Amino acid sequence: MVAGWFTEGGDGSGFRLLGTRCSACGAVFFPREDAYCRNPGCGGGDLEEVPLSRRGRIWSYTDSRYRPPSPYVTNPELPWEPYALIAVELEAERIVVLGQAVPGVTVADLAVGMEVEVVPGVLYEDTGTTWMTWQWRPTGVAG
């Protein structure tokens, strides 16, 4: 898990990605930005952490048919399993966030404009560690 990129929502809000918002211009960033406002038209303001929308609509998608290079963590001794990669425009923030589809969802199951929600997922596990990430799941799909 990348510290500060998402929360399990122990306060009852559910799993959420965490971004930052500039107090001067209102621009929202993910991944988070803690040093300065990335909006070139902004003079800068304080950056506050904000939970991002849990839902959005597919902006684009593709499939990953090759094993990505490091720092992506995989077991090179296991066969590579392709996965769908989805770019989602978040409902309220109107920013596009990239992420994997939940296991079992392929590009054949997706369409531009389809509603999806962010859910926790496992990126990789070994004997002592589980690396968590976020994944996109079409709404109405159990899992």
FENHUSUL-V76047 format. One record per backbone hydrogen bond with DSSP energy under -0.5 kcal/mol. CO is the residue of the C=O (numbers start at 0). NH is the residue of the N-H. If there is no record, write none. Layout:
BEGIN
[[CO/NH] [CO/NH]]
END
This chain:
BEGIN
[[0/2] [1/4] [4/17] [6/15] [8/11] [8/13] [15/6] [16/51] [18/49] [19/28] [20/47] [21/25] [26/21] [28/19] [37/39] [38/41] [45/22] [45/47] [47/20] [49/18] [53/117] [54/90] [55/115] [56/88] [57/112] [59/86] [61/84] [62/64] [63/82] [65/67] [68/71] [71/73] [73/75] [74/77] [79/81] [82/63] [83/100] [84/61] [85/87] [85/98] [86/58] [86/59] [87/89] [87/96] [88/56] [89/93] [94/89] [94/96] [96/87] [98/85] [99/135] [101/104] [103/105] [104/83] [105/108] [106/109] [110/113] [113/57] [114/138] [115/55] [116/136] [118/134] [120/122] [120/132] [123/130] [128/125] [129/131] [130/122] [130/123] [132/120] [133/99] [134/118] [135/101] [136/116] [137/140] [139/141]]
END
